[in-house]
Amino acid sequence: MPRERFKTLTEQMFYILLCLHEECRGVDILEMVRTLTNGRVNIGSGTLYDLLEQFLKEGAIKETRAEGRRRSYIITEKGRQMLDKEYGRLLGQVADYDRILKKGASS
C-alpha cells in the first residue's frame, strides 16, 4: 500500500513551509533553513526545487512572483494546516518522551 502523500513531513519539508510564512525565493529558503537550525538541517538545491514543485501541485504554497528564472513563493492556508498538523504530531512525540523517560527519571 503506498504511503499517503504529506501525511507526515520530513525536516526539510517542515522548514521549507515554515520559511514560507513570508514571501521568499528558493535561494532565500536555503539560507533561512541553515540559519534557523544553526546548520543542523541542510537542503540541497535539487531537493528544494523538487519539494517546491510538489508543494505547488498539492496547493500547499503558491507562486507570488516570477522574474526570469527567479520565483517567489508563500504558504497557503492548506500549507499552514499541513505545518500545524506536523507541529501537533511532533508535540505528541515530545509528550510521549516526557511521560515515559521523565517519569522513569524521577523514580
C-alpha positions in Angstrom: 0.0 0.0 0.0 1.5 3.4 -1.0 2.3 5.9 1.7 -0.2 8.8 2.0 1.4 11.8 0.5 2.3 14.5 3.0 0.8 12.6 5.9 3.9 13.5 7.8 6.6 16.0 6.8 10.3 15.5 6.7 12.5 18.0 8.4 13.3 19.6 5.1 9.5 19.9 4.2 8.7 21.3 7.7 11.4 24.0 7.4 10.5 25.0 3.8 6.9 25.6 4.8 8.0 27.4 8.0 10.2 29.7 6.0 7.3 30.5 3.6 5.3 32.2 6.3 6.6 35.2 4.4 7.2 35.5 0.7 10.7 34.4 -0.4 12.7 32.9 -3.2 14.3 29.4 -3.2 17.8 30.8 -2.5 16.4 32.7 0.5 14.8 29.5 1.8 18.2 27.6 1.7 19.8 30.3 3.7 16.9 30.7 6.2 16.9 27.0 6.9 20.6 27.0 7.6 20.2 30.0 9.9 17.1 28.8 11.7 18.7 25.4 12.5 22.2 26.6 13.1 23.3 24.4 10.2 21.7 21.3 11.6 19.4 21.0 8.6 20.8 21.5 5.2 18.7 21.3 2.0 20.3 20.7 -1.4 19.0 23.0 -4.2 17.7 20.0 -6.2 15.8 18.7 -3.2 14.4 22.2 -2.5 13.1 22.8 -6.0 11.6 19.3 -6.2 9.8 19.9 -2.9 8.6 23.3 -4.0 7.2 21.8 -7.1 5.4 19.1 -5.1 4.0 21.7 -2.7 2.8 23.8 -5.6 0.9 20.8 -7.1 -0.5 20.0 -3.7 -1.7 23.6 -3.2 0.4 24.0 0.0 2.3 27.0 -1.4 1.7 29.4 -4.3 4.0 31.3 -6.6 3.8 35.0 -6.0 6.3 36.4 -8.4 8.4 35.3 -11.4 11.3 37.3 -12.6 13.1 35.3 -15.3 14.1 32.1 -13.5 13.7 33.6 -10.1 10.4 32.6 -8.4 9.0 33.7 -5.1 6.6 31.7 -3.0 4.4 31.9 0.1 2.5 29.3 2.1 -1.3 28.9 1.5 -3.9 28.0 4.1 -3.6 24.3 3.1 0.2 24.5 3.7 -0.4 26.2 7.1 -2.8 23.3 8.0 -0.1 20.8 7.0 2.5 22.6 9.1 0.2 22.9 12.1 -0.7 19.1 11.8 3.0 18.2 11.8 3.7 20.6 14.7 1.0 18.8 16.7 2.4 15.4 15.8 5.9 16.5 17.0 4.4 17.8 20.2 2.8 14.4 20.7 6.1 12.7 20.4 7.7 15.1 22.9 4.8 14.4 25.3 5.3 10.7 24.9 9.1 11.1 25.6 8.4 13.2 28.7 5.8 10.8 30.0 8.0 7.7 29.6 11.5 8.9 30.2 11.0 11.8 32.6 8.7 9.6 34.7 11.4 6.9 34.8 14.0 9.6 35.8 12.0 10.6 38.9 11.7 7.0 40.2 
